[in-house]
Amino acid sequence: MQPNNTLESELVANEALFTDSFFQQFTLRKNKQPLQLNETISKDYQFPTFYGNVTCAIGVFLCDYQQAHKLLPHPKMKPVAMPKGRALVTFSCYEYQNVMGIAPYNEIAMTIPVMVDPAINIPVLPMVMDGFSKFGYYVFHMPVTSLENRIRGNKIWGLPKVVDTVDIKVEDGISKTRATDEQGNFYFSLEVPTQGKSTHFDVRSNLYSRLDQDLLQSPTQFKGDFNVTKYMDRLWKRGGSDPGVLKIGAGPYGDMLKKLKIEPQPFQFRYAHHMNACFDLPNENYQAPFTFTG
């Protein structure tokens, strides 16, 4: 999908599309004030933002722990530790067909699972067990195809959204995502099988982001049936042939990804043709254990 750099003056009137029971558990509300998109256009969005009829392809890979730690905005934020000095990096590729008040767009959330100021950084368990209150995901890069969404993400949450070309398609049972930056550099592609073990997910989690001098915690939730392929043996071994499912290209974002020393063999794939999700305003009651000074 090519970038959409048009800012419409009115919200998309599509509330009737969000009748699924998933959305009925939330009470919509507005932010303290409308968001100023440019000098002449402001919009009064409802939150949480609803995403319906979402196609989602996720690739989870192992990477170098120290390099992942360097990407985090504060030393007290720790990547969830994995065996053999590694961390995880996740690439979640979304086709948002229906977004409340906003035109459809594509997005890739590149994240590192983290613990915020943990007393002990327990390996692996935060990824497979609930109850870790300091667990969440830090977004280190987020290409989208919508200028409006880029502005929302930057101003409300401090998310590192950029407007790029993000193409997503399915061919021969493989979901293929490809990102190209505004200079024309191809820098990322991911291939995720659409088949796998059918697994139902109803997940609540938190995204962490930095807005000015503050660390924000924002709740996110999704529900859907995914086809999952796991490669648990990757926990205990390194090396092996490159299956060619993840390709890192040129340009500044490609260079950033290369620094993570991502292992080319996947740890897990997830694919859902249809899911529902939402993303809320930052948690006003969250008290971060630190502030930023730089």
VENUR-V767686 format. One record per residue. OMEGA is omega as a letter, one per 40 degrees, with the letter a starting at -180 (none if undefined). Layout:
<<OMEGA> <OMEGA>>
This chain:
<<i> <i> <i> <a> <i> <i> <i> <a> <a> <i> <i> <a> <a> <a> <a> <a> <a> <a> <a> <a> <i> <a> <a> <a> <a> <i> <a> <i> <i> <i> <a> <i> <i> <i> <i> <a> <i> <a> <a> <a> <i> <a> <a> <a> <i> <a> <e> <i> <i> <i> <a> <i> <a> <i> <a> <i> <a> <i> <i> <a> <i> <i> <a> <a> <a> <i> <i> <i> <a> <a> <a> <a> <a> <a> <i> <i> <a> <i> <i> <a> <i> <a> <i> <i> <a> <i> <i> <i> <a> <i> <a> <a> <a> <i> <a> <a> <a> <i> <a> <i> <a> <i> <i> <i> <i> <a> <i> <i> <i> <a> <i> <i> <a> <i> <a> <i> <a> <i> <i> <i> <a> <a> <i> <a> <i> <a> <a> <a> <i> <i> <i> <a> <a> <a> <i> <a> <i> <i> <i> <i> <a> <i> <i> <i> <a> <i> <i> <a> <i> <a> <i> <a> <a> <a> <a> <a> <a> <i> <a> <a> <i> <i> <i> <i> <i> <i> <i> <i> <i> <i> <i> <i> <i> <i> <a> <i> <a> <a> <i> <a> <a> <i> <i> <i> <i> <a> <a> <i> <a> <i> <a> <i> <i> <i> <i> <a> <a> <a> <i> <i> <i> <a> <i> <i> <i> <i> <i> <i> <i> <i> <a> <a> <a> <i> <a> <i> <a> <a> <i> <a> <i> <a> <i> <i> <a> <i> <a> <i> <a> <i> <a> <i> <i> <i> <a> <a> <i> <i> <a> <a> <i> <a> <i> <a> <a> <i> <i> <a> <a> <i> <a> <i> <i> <i> <i> <a> <i> <a> <a> <a> <a> <i> <a> <i> <a> <i> <i> <i> <i> <i> <i> <i> <a> <i> <i> <a> <i> <i> <a> <i> <i> <a> <a> <a> <a> <i> <a> <a> <i> <i> <a> <a> <a> <none>>
